[in-house]
Amino acid sequence: MNEIKLGTLIRNLRIQQNRTIQQISERCNLSKSMISKIETNKVFPSVATLIKLADALGTKVSALLEKNDHYGSIHISSSTSENQTVLTERGYNIFPFASEYHNKKMQPFLFVVRKGEVKEHHLAHTGEEFIYILDGLMKFQVGDVEYYMNKGDALYFNALERHQVIPVSDTAKYINIFV
């Protein structure tokens, strides 16, 4: 995952489209400074930010994360997914499964979150989400409803509803699939 220069790809797409950082900033409701940090690979964006950037650039999150064209099966060992997570600007670690699978319809992620490290934030973006807790205790707020979720619990929701993630246990892991 570290060898992916996501910011460079985002910058190249923006330049190919003859668009300025200001234009992308306004479209995504992000600061020009944040976009610059992402484009220079100083910050790895959160999934919500990736969704906004992909939408602004007229592409999919999966296309931003794909390493090369691949249509077959993808196998990822647990050691790979757990040892190659990337820290986002929101304070949680992510690993995008099957980043090399070309033109996928969903984007599954492993999230590893630690109590006190995740910055409080509410998200709303296009698409749907499915969450499955692998370990730990989490609080998810979707709209006005709070869900306390343990290992084995799942949640499916429309991502247009404002939502946020709060780790309750010291560390928690979950699968989040964005469609």
Buried (B, 14 or more C-beta within 10 A) or exposed (E): BEEBEBBEBBBEBBEEEEBEBEEBBEBBEBEEEBBBBBBEBEBBBBBBBBBBBBBBBEBBBBBBBBEEEBEEEEEBEEEEBEEBBBEBBBBBBBBBBBBBBBEBEBBBBBBBBBBEBBEEEEBEBEBEBBBBBEBBBBBBBBEEEEBEBEBEBEBEBEBEBEBBBBBBBEEBBBBBBBB
